[in-house]
C-alpha cells in the first residue's frame, strides 16, 4: 500500500501539458466558477474557520485583481474536482491583516502552525505552493550569467532574460535521509537538537552529499551524528518538506554497534529508548515525539507497531 505522508496527497492533477498553453491559462483565470486562487503572503497562507478546524480560503476571481500587488504571474498548480488551482504572491501588499479586501476573506498563518488540522489535501496544496514560491524568490537571477530571470511555463520554470544566454531553470529540491535506527530488538535511537521544544526527541537525519547513494548517506549520518554503525537499511516512505526545499526519504536501519556519542555541533543529546518507554511517554512533559505532520513521527510509529 502506498504511504502518503503529510504535505503530500494534494489530489491535484498537475496537468503539465497545460503549463505551456498560455491561452488556456489566461482563459481559466477569467472563469470564477472554474478557478480557485491560493494566495501567498510573505511565507503565510490564507485560512478561514475555527482554529481547531481551519479551512483553506481563496481569493475571488475578478478581472481587477490581477492588476494589483502581484509579485509575479499566477502559478498554475493543477486541476481537481472540476476546478483549476492557481497560486499568487501578494507579498508586495504592505499589511494583509488590515487590507480591506483581503482581511475579510480570512487570516494568514504559517503552514507549520496548522499541522494536520488543515487536512491532507489542503496541506499538500499549501506545501506545493510554498515550495514553488520559495524557489521563485531565490532564483530571480540566472545562475549562468547573472541576468534577471522571468517566470515561465505556468510558474514551473524561470528563463534568463538575456537573449545571449536564455538558460532555463527548473525548481530544485534538496534530498535528505531521515532514519529510525533500532537495535534489532526493543530499543530505538533518538536524538534532540538544542532548537527543539523542551523534551522533544526525533530520528536522525541529514542531507545527501554528491556521489552518495541514499543507503550510504544513512550509514554516514548515523556514524557522524551518533557514532553508531548501521546495516539493513530499508526504505519506508518519503515526504515533501518545503521548509524550505527538502525531499525527506525515510528509512529504518539496524545498528551493529550500540555505544553512542553525540556530535555536539549537531545534537544536544542522543540515546537509546525502549519501545515500552516511548509508547507510555510519547507526549509527556519530559519526553515527547515530533509532531504528527512529520515523517519522523511516522517512522517511529511504524517501529512501535513492530
HELIX and SHEET records of a PDB file:
HELIX    1   1 UNK A   16  UNK A   18  5                                   3    
HELIX    2   2 UNK A   22  UNK A   28  1                                   7    
HELIX    3   3 UNK A   51  UNK A   53  5                                   3    
HELIX    4   4 UNK A   65  UNK A   67  5                                   3    
HELIX    5   5 UNK A  100  UNK A  103  1                                   4    
HELIX    6   6 UNK A  111  UNK A  114  1                                   4    
HELIX    7   7 UNK A  115  UNK A  118  5                                   4    
HELIX    8   8 UNK A  120  UNK A  138  1                                  19    
HELIX    9   9 UNK A  153  UNK A  155  5                                   3    
HELIX   10  10 UNK A  214  UNK A  226  1                                  13    
HELIX   11  11 UNK A  275  UNK A  281  1                                   7    
HELIX   12  12 UNK A  295  UNK A  304  1                                  10    
SHEET    1   A 5 UNK A  55  UNK A  56  0                                        
SHEET    2   A 5 UNK A  44  UNK A  48 -1                                        
SHEET    3   A 5 UNK A  35  UNK A  41 -1                                        
SHEET    4   A 5 UNK A  83  UNK A  89  1                                        
SHEET    5   A 5 UNK A  75  UNK A  80 -1                                        
SHEET    1   B 3 UNK A  55  UNK A  56  0                                        
SHEET    2   B 3 UNK A  44  UNK A  48 -1                                        
SHEET    3   B 3 UNK A 107  UNK A 109 -1                                        
SHEET    1   C 3 UNK A 149  UNK A 152  0                                        
SHEET    2   C 3 UNK A 157  UNK A 160 -1                                        
SHEET    3   C 3 UNK A 168  UNK A 170 -1                                        
SHEET    1   D 4 UNK A 204  UNK A 207  0                                        
SHEET    2   D 4 UNK A 174  UNK A 182 -1                                        
SHEET    3   D 4 UNK A 187  UNK A 192 -1                                        
SHEET    4   D 4 UNK A 269  UNK A 274 -1                                        
SHEET    1   E 4 UNK A 204  UNK A 207  0                                        
SHEET    2   E 4 UNK A 174  UNK A 182 -1                                        
SHEET    3   E 4 UNK A 246  UNK A 255  1                                        
SHEET    4   E 4 UNK A 230  UNK A 241 -1                                        
END                                                                             
